[in-house]
Amino acid sequence: MEMSVVTTGQGRVRGHAVHPEVRGFFGIPYAAAPVGRLRWRPPEPPAAWAGIREADRFGPDPIQPAGLRVSRAPARSEDCLYLNIWAPRQWRAGGWPVMVWSCGGAFTTGGGAFVEEDPARLAAKGAVVVSFNIRLNILGFFAHAALSAESPHGASGNYGLMDQAAALRWVRENIAAFNGDSGRITFFGEFAGATCGLLLLASPLVKRPYDRAILMSPGSFSTLLQLEEAERHGAALGATVEAMRAIPAEQLLAKITSLPPVRPSLWLARPLRPIMDGWFLTTQEPLSAGNFDAVPAIIGTNEDEGRFFAPRMGVRTVEDYKGFVRSIFGPATGAALAHYPVSGDGDVPAMFAAIFADRGFNLPIDGLARAFARGGADLYRYVYTYRQGDRNQPPTHAEEIGVLMDTLPHVRPGDAVMADMMARYWLSFAEKGNPNGSGQATWPGYTEGDGLYLRLDLPVTTGKDWRAPHLDFMAAHSSD
């Protein structure tokens, strides 16, 4: 039995071949267009349609800065709440496991149609894979006193999180029609995309949005900005809801520069990000304090996360570096420079990247893993160290995505091996909640006491307590 036309809760959609073994259903609305009176409001259900909707093209990307990633979407638009489904053409009794992809982008950029994140090959190996858009930046995470006043909950902001909850709810309700198992939904995401999914587990309004999670470089989990602070930041945009809703979306994006500047950081509470609004999120530290409903999870990071961020942070000389170290460690600056030493300007990029990665990724991910373990969830940790293609440096932030999706050229034989190995680990976890499978190196489970992780490289090895001496020092002496 092969699907061509599928009936959803809103109407019928017709898919198309995107791979010899996969049919794609693109541009399906999971919520009403968040435009006009629905700008800066929780997502509403999508309208039904008559006849058959041709699902052969992606919906528009969310409004965001142009040119950062290659997308197959036809445009960028405020009308962006669409999802895409890649389903194996072969019918399977009981349904395929479902994997819902949430891309990164610092809550500022993102979408479900990026070329390097095409999951067709992953789906062909045995899963129904879903991608989706949410509202981003000023349209997705903007708080303002006037918006809070008109809300029956006295809250504003977090609209992008609400979109993600709506997308996952749509998947739970409709994916069986695409031969997906609605009782085996694995959320997998990168950086801010992973953090959004994590925050859903902490919301009192969202119950079991998914069954398992694969959290790829989820980043720092700072104390969330409180609603009142976020409202003060947004006040410069305008005084009335009517005036702000009248601003065209692209102009609205440009007006971000009119708001008070925000210090770039992965660990400071900041506006235009998820906030503690008192309704959707009700605690300031939902993740670091373990205030969430843990599910079985894989959590990991890349070997050199910080190198991706280093060039944009303006730390280039020894003096710049010492000032940065002082801002984090204060009175422990001398000891910190012993842990992260530089002897000249040439040492600064690598050592800055190491500190940035430890403070922004490795330390909080270590704490997150412990929180999951304390919550009783089965947990598996990894560190990705494989150098794909002709790269001669340790992998930095997000470099593993194209390997997992198998969208990068195979420059050397190991590239195909690594792509297949990662996919099989991920798919095995989606299938049964355990990444181990036939022919794969054993991936040990993580417990708070042993700190075991899998080193994703060729050959695969296991390790214990990734960067423990540095993280112990960071935990004892760093501040926000």
VEXLUMLUM-999206 format. One line per 5 residues: number of its first residue (from 1); for each residue x, y, z of N, C-alpha, C. Coordinates in steps of 0.1 Angstrom, whole numbers. Atoms other than C-alpha are relative to their C-alpha. Layout:
<nodes>
NUM = X Y Z X Y Z X Y Z | ... $
</nodes>
This chain:
<nodes>
1 = 8 -12 0 0 0 0 9 12 0 | -7 -13 1 14 34 -10 -9 12 1 | 8 -13 -2 2 68 1 3 10 -12 | -1 -12 9 -5 95 -25 -8 11 5 | 9 -10 -6 -35 113 -11 -3 -5 15 $
6 = 1 2 -14 -37 115 27 -11 9 6 | 10 -8 -6 -66 127 48 4 5 14 | -4 -6 -13 -57 151 77 -13 5 6 | 12 -6 -7 -80 168 102 -6 12 -7 | 5 -12 7 -83 198 79 -4 -3 -14 $
11 = 3 3 14 -86 181 45 10 -9 -6 | -9 10 7 -68 159 20 12 7 -6 | -12 -6 6 -33 165 8 6 -11 -10 | -6 9 9 -15 149 -22 16 2 1 | -14 0 -1 22 140 -18 7 -2 -14 $
16 = -7 2 12 49 136 -44 14 -7 3 | -13 7 -2 81 116 -49 11 9 2 | -12 -8 -2 112 132 -34 13 -8 1 | -11 9 -1 134 101 -32 -6 -13 -5 | 6 13 5 130 66 -47 -8 -7 10 $
21 = 7 7 -11 118 54 -13 -9 9 9 | 7 -9 -9 101 85 1 -9 9 -8 | 9 -9 6 71 106 -6 -1 12 9 | 0 -12 -7 70 142 5 -13 7 0 | 13 -8 -1 40 163 17 5 13 7 $
26 = -6 -13 -5 52 199 20 -11 11 1 | 8 -12 -1 36 232 30 -14 -3 6 | 13 3 -6 8 218 52 -2 10 12 | 2 -10 -11 -7 245 75 -3 -8 13 | 4 6 -12 -7 234 111 -7 10 10 $
31 = 7 -10 -8 -21 267 124 -4 11 -10 | 5 -11 9 -39 297 110 12 10 -2 | -10 -10 3 -18 324 94 1 11 11 | -1 -10 -11 -5 347 123 2 14 -4 | -1 -13 6 -12 379 105 -12 9 5 $
36 = 11 -9 -4 -34 410 111 -2 -1 15 | 3 0 -14 -52 406 144 7 -12 7 | -6 11 -6 -34 373 150 15 1 2 | -14 -2 -3 1 388 151 1 2 15 | -3 -1 -14 15 384 186 -12 -5 8 $
41 = 10 7 -8 -13 361 197 3 -15 -1 | -2 15 1 -12 323 204 -6 -5 -13 | 5 5 13 -16 302 173 -14 -5 1 | 14 5 1 -52 293 163 0 -11 -10 | 0 12 9 -62 261 145 -1 4 -15 $
46 = 1 -3 14 -59 260 107 -14 -2 -5 | 13 2 6 -89 263 85 0 -12 -8 | 2 12 9 -103 233 67 0 4 -15 | 1 -3 14 -101 231 29 -8 -11 -7 | 7 10 9 -122 214 2 9 -5 -10 $
51 = -7 6 11 -109 191 -24 14 -5 5 | -14 5 -3 -72 180 -25 10 11 -1 | -11 -10 0 -44 203 -15 13 -6 -5 | -12 5 5 -13 198 -36 12 3 10 | -10 -3 -10 15 194 -11 14 -2 -6 $
56 = -12 2 8 44 197 -36 10 11 1 | -10 -11 -2 61 229 -24 0 5 14 | -1 -4 -13 73 243 8 -8 13 2 | 5 -13 -3 55 271 26 11 11 2 | -10 -11 -2 73 305 31 8 -3 13 $
61 = -8 -1 -12 101 307 56 -5 11 9 | 3 -11 -9 95 328 87 8 13 -4 | -7 -13 2 105 365 85 13 -1 8 | -13 1 -6 143 366 93 10 7 -10 | -10 -6 8 175 382 80 3 -10 -12 $
66 = -2 7 12 182 371 44 14 -5 -1 | -13 4 5 211 351 30 8 -8 9 | -9 8 -9 223 331 60 1 -15 -3 | 0 14 4 213 297 48 -8 -2 -13 | 7 2 13 201 282 15 -13 -8 3 $
71 = 13 5 -2 164 275 16 -7 -3 -13 | 8 3 11 140 259 -8 -14 6 1 | 13 -7 -1 111 280 4 -1 11 -10 | 2 -10 11 96 304 -22 2 14 4 | -1 -14 -5 98 335 0 1 -1 15 $
76 = 1 -1 -15 99 347 36 -13 8 3 | 13 -6 -3 65 357 51 -4 -1 14 | 6 1 -13 47 364 83 -10 -12 0 | 8 12 2 23 337 70 9 -12 -2 | -11 10 0 47 309 79 -2 -13 7 $
81 = 2 11 -9 31 283 101 -4 -13 -8 | 1 11 9 36 253 78 9 -11 5 | -9 11 -3 51 218 83 1 -8 -13 | -4 9 12 66 192 59 2 -14 5 | -1 14 -5 65 154 61 7 -8 -11 $
86 = -7 9 9 88 129 45 -4 -14 5 | 5 13 -5 72 94 47 5 -11 -9 | -4 11 8 86 61 35 -12 -5 -9 | 11 5 9 66 48 5 -5 -14 3 | 4 14 -4 66 13 19 -9 1 12 $
91 = 9 0 -11 36 8 42 5 -10 11 | -5 9 -11 45 -7 76 -11 -2 10 | 10 3 -10 20 -24 99 4 6 14 | -3 -7 -13 18 -4 132 7 13 -1 | -6 -13 3 35 26 116 15 1 2 $
96 = -14 -3 -1 70 39 113 2 10 12 | -3 -10 -10 87 58 142 0 14 -6 | 1 -14 5 82 96 139 11 8 6 | -11 -9 -5 111 121 141 -4 14 -5 | 3 -14 3 103 158 143 12 9 2 $
101 = -13 -8 1 132 181 133 -3 14 4 | 1 -14 -3 136 215 149 14 7 -2 | -13 -6 3 164 236 134 4 11 10 | -6 -10 -8 187 260 152 -1 14 -7 | 0 -13 5 192 297 147 -1 11 10 $
106 = -1 -10 -10 194 315 180 -13 7 2 | 13 -6 -1 156 322 180 -2 11 -10 | -1 -11 9 164 346 152 -2 -4 -15 | 2 5 14 166 325 120 -4 -15 2 | 4 14 0 153 291 111 -11 -3 -10 $
111 = 11 4 10 128 271 90 1 -15 -3 | 1 15 3 119 236 77 4 -3 -14 | -3 3 14 132 239 42 14 2 -4 | -14 -2 3 169 244 44 6 -12 -7 | -6 11 9 189 224 18 8 -10 8 $
116 = -9 9 -7 215 210 42 -7 -8 10 | 8 8 -11 188 198 66 -11 -8 -7 | 10 9 7 168 178 40 1 -14 6 | -1 13 -6 159 146 58 -5 -12 -8 | 5 10 8 148 126 28 8 -14 1 $
121 = -8 12 -1 177 101 31 -2 -6 14 | 2 5 -13 171 98 68 -14 -8 1 | 13 6 0 134 90 62 1 -13 -8 | -1 12 8 144 64 36 5 -12 8 | -6 10 -8 162 45 62 -10 -6 11 $
126 = 9 6 -9 131 40 83 -7 9 10 | 8 -9 -9 111 69 98 -8 10 -8 | 8 -12 5 84 95 91 7 12 6 | -7 -12 -5 103 128 94 -8 12 -3 | 7 -12 1 87 161 100 9 12 3 $
131 = -7 -13 -3 101 197 98 -11 10 0 | 10 -10 -1 82 229 106 6 13 2 | -4 -14 -3 84 267 109 -7 4 12 | 7 -7 -11 77 288 139 3 15 -2 | -3 -14 1 76 326 143 13 2 8 $
136 = -14 -3 -5 111 340 151 1 15 4 | -4 -14 -3 128 371 165 -12 8 5 | 10 -10 -5 105 401 169 -15 -5 -2 | 14 5 2 74 382 156 -3 -12 9 | 2 12 -8 80 351 177 2 2 15 $
141 = -5 -1 -14 95 364 210 -1 14 6 | 1 -14 -3 84 400 214 -10 2 12 | 9 -3 -12 69 411 248 -2 15 1 | 3 -14 -1 52 445 253 -12 1 10 | 10 -2 -10 30 458 281 -14 1 -6 $
146 = 13 -1 6 2 466 257 -5 -14 -5 | 4 14 4 2 430 244 -4 -8 12 | 3 8 -12 2 416 279 -14 5 5 | 13 -5 -5 -28 439 288 -11 -5 -8 | 11 5 8 -49 426 259 -2 -15 2 $
151 = 1 14 -1 -41 390 267 -8 -4 12 | 8 4 -12 -66 372 290 9 -6 11 | -9 7 -10 -36 356 307 11 10 5 | -9 -10 -4 -17 389 312 14 -2 -4 | -14 4 5 13 376 292 2 4 -14 $
156 = -4 -1 14 31 383 260 14 -6 -2 | -12 7 3 61 368 243 -2 -15 -2 | 1 14 0 68 331 238 -9 -6 -11 | 9 5 11 47 329 206 7 -11 -8 | -7 11 7 74 308 189 -1 -13 7 $
161 = 2 12 -8 72 283 217 -14 -6 -2 | 14 4 1 34 282 214 -2 -6 -14 | 1 5 14 38 276 176 6 -15 0 | -6 14 0 61 246 183 -9 -10 7 | 10 9 -6 36 231 207 -11 -3 -9 $
166 = 11 3 9 9 235 181 4 -9 -11 | -5 9 10 30 218 155 1 -14 5 | -2 13 -5 38 189 177 -14 -6 3 | 13 5 -3 1 186 187 -6 -4 -14 | 5 4 13 -8 185 150 6 -13 -5 $
171 = -6 12 4 17 158 144 -6 -12 8 | 6 11 -8 3 137 173 -13 -4 -5 | 14 3 5 -32 140 159 -1 -5 -14 | 2 3 14 -25 135 123 10 -10 -6 | -11 7 7 7 115 117 -3 -14 -3 $
176 = 4 14 4 -10 81 117 -4 -1 -14 | 5 0 14 -25 90 84 11 -1 -10 | -12 0 8 10 92 70 8 -13 3 | -6 13 -5 18 57 85 11 3 10 | -8 -2 -11 36 72 114 -6 -5 13 $
181 = 6 5 -13 32 58 149 -1 12 10 | 2 -12 -8 17 86 170 4 -3 15 | -5 3 -14 29 68 202 15 0 1 | -15 0 1 66 70 191 5 12 -7 | -5 -12 6 74 106 184 12 4 7 $
186 = -13 -5 -5 110 116 188 2 14 -5 | -4 -14 3 118 153 189 15 0 -2 | -15 -2 1 153 161 175 3 14 -5 | -3 -14 3 168 195 173 13 5 3 | -14 -6 -2 199 217 172 -1 13 6 $
191 = -2 -13 -6 208 246 194 -13 6 5 | 13 -6 -5 178 270 199 -12 -9 -3 | 11 9 3 156 245 182 -2 -11 10 | 0 10 -11 165 219 208 -5 6 13 | 5 -6 -12 160 244 236 -15 3 0 $
196 = 15 -2 1 125 253 224 -7 -13 4 | 6 12 -3 116 217 225 1 -4 15 | -2 3 -14 131 213 260 -10 9 9 | 8 -9 -8 111 243 273 -15 -4 0 | 13 6 0 79 226 262 -2 -10 11 $
201 = 1 10 -11 86 199 288 -2 7 13 | 1 -8 -13 87 227 314 -13 8 1 | 12 -9 0 54 244 304 -12 -8 6 | 12 6 -6 23 237 326 -11 -2 -10 | 11 1 10 2 241 294 2 -11 -10 $
206 = -3 10 11 19 214 273 2 -14 7 | -1 13 -6 14 177 282 6 -10 -10 | -7 11 8 38 151 267 0 4 -15 | 0 -4 14 45 169 234 7 -10 -9 | -7 11 8 67 140 223 4 -11 10 $
211 = -3 11 -9 79 107 237 15 -2 3 | -14 1 -1 117 109 232 6 12 -5 | -6 -12 5 142 136 225 15 -3 -3 | -14 0 4 176 139 207 4 15 0 | -3 -14 -2 191 172 218 15 2 -4 $
216 = -13 -2 7 220 183 196 5 14 3 | -6 -13 -4 242 211 211 -11 9 5 | 11 -9 -4 212 226 230 4 13 6 | -4 -14 -4 233 254 244 -3 3 14 | 1 -4 -14 231 273 276 -15 2 4 $
221 = 13 -1 -5 201 274 298 0 11 11 | -1 -11 -9 203 308 314 -13 2 7 | 12 -5 -7 178 322 339 -8 8 -10 | 8 -7 10 149 334 318 -3 14 5 | 4 -14 -3 142 371 316 -15 0 5 $
226 = 13 -1 -5 111 380 335 -8 9 -9 | 8 -7 9 81 394 317 1 15 0 | -1 -15 -2 84 429 331 12 6 -7 | -12 -4 7 120 432 319 -1 0 -15 | 2 1 15 111 420 284 -9 10 -5 $
231 = 9 -11 4 82 444 283 7 13 -1 | -7 -13 0 105 473 291 9 1 -12 | -9 0 12 129 463 263 -9 2 -12 | 8 -2 12 100 462 238 -7 13 0 | 8 -12 -1 85 495 249 4 10 -11 $
236 = -4 -9 10 106 514 223 -6 -2 -13 | 6 3 13 87 498 194 -12 9 -2 | 12 -8 1 55 518 201 -8 -1 12 | 8 -1 -12 28 526 225 -13 -9 -1 | 13 7 1 -3 509 211 1 -13 -9 $
241 = 0 12 7 -10 474 198 -4 3 -15 | 5 -3 13 -29 488 168 12 6 -9 | -11 -6 7 1 509 157 11 -11 -3 | -11 10 2 26 480 161 -5 -11 -10 | 5 10 10 3 455 142 -1 6 -14 $
246 = 1 -6 14 1 480 113 14 0 -7 | -13 -1 6 39 479 107 2 -13 -9 | -3 12 8 47 456 77 11 -9 6 | -9 9 -7 66 425 88 14 2 -3 | -14 -2 3 98 432 69 5 13 7 $
251 = -4 -12 -7 99 467 84 1 -2 15 | -1 3 -14 93 453 118 13 -7 3 | -12 6 -2 123 431 114 12 11 1 | -10 -11 0 144 462 106 0 8 13 | 2 -9 -12 130 480 137 6 -7 12 $
256 = -7 6 -12 148 455 160 12 9 4 | -11 -9 -4 177 479 158 -4 12 8 | 4 -12 -8 156 506 174 -2 -4 15 | 1 4 -14 153 485 206 13 1 7 | -13 -1 -7 179 488 233 9 -12 -4 $
261 = -10 10 4 211 469 223 1 -11 11 | -1 11 -9 216 435 239 14 -6 -1 | -14 6 0 250 421 249 0 -14 -6 | 0 13 5 258 390 228 5 -10 10 | -4 10 -10 259 359 250 -9 -12 -1 $
266 = 8 12 0 247 324 253 -5 -3 14 | 4 3 -14 243 325 291 -7 11 7 | 7 -11 -7 228 359 300 -15 0 -5 | 14 -1 3 190 363 302 -1 12 -10 | 1 -10 10 180 383 271 -14 1 -5 $
271 = 13 -1 7 149 396 254 0 -6 -14 | 1 6 14 136 384 220 4 -15 0 | -2 14 -2 141 349 234 -11 -5 9 | 10 5 -9 119 326 255 2 8 14 | 0 -7 -13 110 344 288 -9 -7 10 $
276 = 10 5 -10 92 336 320 -12 10 0 | 12 -9 2 58 351 311 -10 -2 11 | 9 2 -10 40 337 341 -12 -8 -4 | 11 8 5 16 317 319 5 -12 -7 | -5 12 8 33 295 293 13 -6 7 $
281 = -11 4 -8 65 294 314 0 7 13 | 3 -6 -13 62 299 351 12 0 10 | -12 0 -8 98 294 365 11 6 -8 | -11 -6 7 129 313 357 12 -9 -4 | -11 9 3 152 283 357 -6 -14 -3 $
286 = 6 12 2 131 255 342 9 -12 -4 | -8 11 5 159 235 327 12 -3 10 | -12 3 -9 190 240 349 -4 -5 14 | 5 5 -13 169 234 380 -8 -13 -1 | 7 13 2 153 203 365 -15 1 2 $
291 = 14 -1 -1 118 217 365 -7 -3 -13 | 6 4 12 106 197 336 -3 -15 0 | 4 14 1 91 163 327 10 -7 -9 | -11 7 8 121 142 316 -6 -11 -8 | 3 11 8 117 118 287 13 -7 -4 $
296 = -12 6 5 142 93 273 7 9 -10 | -7 -10 8 169 113 256 14 -4 -4 | -14 -1 4 202 115 237 4 15 1 | -4 -14 -1 221 147 245 15 0 -3 | -14 -1 4 254 157 229 4 13 -5 $
301 = -7 -13 5 278 184 217 11 -4 -9 | -11 1 9 305 189 192 13 3 7 | -13 -1 -7 342 189 200 4 14 2 | -5 -14 0 349 226 193 -12 9 -3 | 12 -8 3 315 243 196 3 15 -1 $
306 = -2 -14 -1 330 277 204 6 6 -12 | -7 -6 11 350 282 172 -10 6 -10 | 11 -6 8 317 289 153 -3 14 4 | 4 -12 -6 310 318 176 11 10 1 | -12 -8 -4 345 332 182 1 12 -10 $
311 = -3 -11 9 348 354 150 -9 12 2 | 9 -11 -1 317 374 158 -1 7 14 | 0 -6 -13 325 382 194 10 11 3 | -9 -11 -1 353 407 189 11 -2 10 | -11 3 -9 378 390 211 12 -4 -8 $
316 = -11 3 10 411 392 191 14 1 6 | -13 -2 -6 440 403 213 0 -6 14 | -2 5 -14 454 391 246 -8 9 10 | 8 -9 -9 439 423 262 -15 -2 -1 | 14 3 2 405 416 247 -3 -13 8 $
321 = 2 13 -6 408 380 260 0 1 15 | -1 -2 -14 418 390 295 -13 7 6 | 12 -7 -4 388 414 297 -12 -10 0 | 11 10 1 365 386 286 0 -10 12 | -2 9 -12 379 362 312 -4 7 13 $
326 = 3 -7 -13 376 388 339 -16 2 1 | 14 -1 -1 339 393 330 -7 -12 4 | 6 13 -4 332 356 336 4 -4 14 | -6 6 -12 355 348 365 3 9 11 | -2 -10 -11 360 380 384 12 -3 8 $
331 = -12 2 -8 383 374 413 8 -13 -3 | -7 13 4 392 339 399 7 2 -13 | -5 -2 14 406 355 367 14 -6 -1 | -13 5 1 442 345 375 0 -15 -1 | 1 14 1 433 309 381 -6 -4 -14 $
336 = 6 3 13 411 309 350 11 1 -12 | -11 -1 10 441 321 329 10 -11 0 | -8 11 -1 460 292 342 -7 -12 -7 | 8 11 6 432 268 330 -1 2 -15 | 2 -3 14 428 286 297 11 10 -4 $
341 = -11 -10 2 463 301 290 2 5 -14 | -4 -5 13 474 323 261 14 7 2 | -13 -6 -1 509 335 254 2 12 -10 | -1 -11 10 502 358 225 -14 1 -7 | 13 -2 7 474 371 202 -4 -13 -8 $
346 = 3 12 8 477 339 181 -7 -11 7 | 7 10 -8 465 318 209 -14 3 4 | 13 -5 -5 434 339 216 -12 -7 -7 | 13 6 6 409 324 190 -3 -14 6 | 3 13 -4 413 288 201 -3 0 15 $
351 = 2 1 -14 414 295 238 -14 8 4 | 13 -7 -2 384 320 236 -11 -10 -4 | 10 10 4 365 292 217 -2 -10 11 | 1 10 -10 373 268 245 -8 5 12 | 8 -5 -11 360 290 272 -15 2 -4 $
356 = 14 -2 5 329 300 252 -7 -13 -1 | 6 13 1 322 263 245 -3 -6 14 | 2 5 -14 326 253 282 -11 7 7 | 10 -8 -7 305 281 295 -14 -1 -7 | 12 0 7 279 281 268 -6 -13 -4 $
361 = 5 13 4 276 244 259 3 -11 10 | -4 12 -8 296 219 279 -5 -1 14 | 5 0 -14 288 230 314 -15 -1 1 | 15 2 -1 250 235 309 -5 -13 -5 | 5 13 5 247 203 289 4 -11 11 $
366 = -3 9 -11 265 185 317 -11 0 11 | 10 -2 -10 240 199 342 -14 -5 -5 | 12 5 6 211 191 318 -1 -16 0 | 0 15 0 222 154 315 -2 -5 14 | 2 4 -14 223 152 353 -15 2 4 $
371 = 14 -3 -3 188 167 355 -9 -11 -6 | 7 11 7 175 141 330 1 -13 8 | -2 12 -7 191 113 349 -7 0 14 | 7 -1 -13 177 125 382 -15 -1 -2 | 14 2 3 143 126 365 -4 -14 -3 $
376 = 3 14 3 145 89 359 -1 -4 -14 | 1 3 14 148 90 322 12 -7 -5 | -11 7 7 170 67 301 8 11 -8 | -7 -11 6 198 89 289 13 -5 -7 | -12 4 8 227 86 263 7 13 -4 $
381 = -7 -12 4 254 112 258 10 -3 -11 | -10 1 10 277 118 229 9 13 -1 | -8 -11 5 306 140 218 4 -3 -14 | -3 2 14 309 144 180 14 6 -3 | -14 -5 2 346 146 170 4 -3 -14 $
386 = -4 4 14 346 133 133 2 12 -8 | -4 -10 9 363 155 108 -5 -4 -14 | 7 4 13 340 153 77 8 6 -12 | -6 -5 12 354 157 42 14 4 1 | -14 -5 -1 385 178 39 3 9 11 $
391 = -2 -9 -12 381 196 72 12 -5 8 | -12 3 -7 413 197 92 -1 5 15 | 2 -5 -14 399 212 125 -11 -9 7 | 10 7 -7 378 196 152 -14 6 -4 | 13 -5 5 341 199 143 -6 11 10 $
396 = 6 -11 -8 324 231 155 -15 -1 0 | 15 -1 -2 288 241 161 -7 -4 -13 | 9 3 11 262 225 138 6 -8 -11 | -6 7 11 287 206 116 -5 -14 -2 | 5 14 1 271 173 124 -13 -2 -7 $
401 = 14 1 6 237 181 109 1 -6 -14 | -1 5 13 247 176 73 5 -14 -1 | -4 14 -1 264 144 83 -12 -9 3 | 12 8 -4 233 130 100 -10 0 -11 | 10 0 11 210 141 71 6 -6 -13 $
406 = -7 5 12 236 128 46 -2 9 -12 | 2 -10 11 234 160 25 14 6 -4 | -13 -5 3 272 167 24 7 -10 -10 | -7 9 9 295 153 -3 9 -10 8 | -9 10 -6 314 121 6 14 2 -7 $
411 = -14 -3 5 350 133 1 9 -12 2 | -9 12 -3 366 102 17 -9 -11 5 | 9 12 -3 352 67 24 -6 1 14 | 6 -1 -13 347 75 61 -12 8 1 | 12 -9 -1 321 102 53 -13 -8 -2 $
416 = 12 8 2 296 77 40 -2 -9 13 | 1 8 -12 303 54 70 -5 7 12 | 5 -8 -11 298 81 95 -15 5 -2 | 14 -3 2 266 93 79 -10 -11 3 | 9 12 -3 251 58 80 0 -3 14 $
421 = 0 3 -14 263 52 115 -8 9 9 | 8 -10 -7 248 84 129 -15 -3 -2 | 14 2 4 215 77 111 -5 -12 7 | 5 12 -7 213 42 125 -1 1 15 | 2 -3 -15 219 53 161 -12 8 2 $
426 = 12 -8 -2 193 80 158 -13 -7 -3 | 12 7 3 168 58 141 -3 -12 10 | 2 10 -10 173 30 166 -6 5 12 | 5 -7 -12 166 54 194 -15 4 -3 | 14 -3 3 134 66 176 -9 -12 0 $
431 = 7 13 1 124 30 171 -4 -6 13 | 3 7 -13 127 17 206 5 7 13 | -5 -7 -12 142 43 229 14 -3 5 | -14 4 -3 177 28 228 7 1 -13 | -7 -1 13 203 37 202 7 -12 -4 $
436 = -8 12 3 220 3 203 -8 -9 -10 | 5 9 9 214 -20 174 10 -9 -6 | -9 9 6 229 -48 154 10 6 -9 | -11 -4 8 263 -42 139 6 14 5 | -5 -13 -5 268 -9 159 8 -2 12 $
441 = -8 -1 -13 294 -2 186 -10 3 11 | 9 -2 -11 277 -4 220 1 14 6 | 1 -14 -6 265 30 233 -4 -2 15 | 4 2 -14 265 29 271 -9 10 5 | 9 -9 -6 238 45 291 7 9 9 $
446 = -6 -10 -9 246 76 311 -7 0 13 | 5 -3 -13 242 79 348 8 11 7 | -6 -11 -7 250 108 371 13 -3 6 | -12 4 -7 277 88 388 11 -4 -9 | -11 5 8 296 75 358 4 9 -11 $
451 = -4 -10 10 295 103 332 4 -6 -13 | -5 7 13 299 79 302 -6 7 -12 | 5 -6 12 296 92 267 6 -8 -12 | -5 6 13 300 79 231 7 10 -8 | -8 -9 9 327 95 210 -3 -3 -15 $
456 = 4 3 14 312 97 175 11 4 -9 | -11 -1 9 342 92 153 3 -13 -6 | -4 13 6 359 65 133 15 -2 5 | 11 9 -6 365 43 152 -7 7 11 | 8 -5 -11 338 49 177 7 -5 13 $
461 = -6 4 -13 351 49 213 -10 6 11 | 8 -5 -11 336 56 247 10 9 9 | -8 -8 -9 348 82 272 -8 3 13 | 6 -2 -13 340 94 307 3 15 4 | -1 -13 -5 334 129 321 7 10 -9 $
466 = -5 -9 11 340 151 290 4 13 7 | -6 -12 -4 363 180 299 -3 3 15 | 4 -1 -14 357 174 336 8 10 8 | -7 -10 -8 386 195 351 -4 14 -3 | 4 -13 4 376 225 331 -14 4 5 $
471 = 14 -2 -4 339 221 338 -1 2 15 | 1 -2 -14 345 217 375 5 14 4 | -4 -14 -3 365 249 376 -10 10 -4 | 10 -10 5 339 267 355 -12 0 9 | 12 1 -9 311 255 378 3 7 13 $
476 = -4 -6 -13 330 267 409 2 15 -1 | -5 -14 0 342 301 397 -7 9 -10 | 6 -10 10 322 315 367 -13 6 5 | 12 -7 -3 294 339 370 -6 5 -13 | 6 -6 12 269 355 346 4 14 -2 $
</nodes>
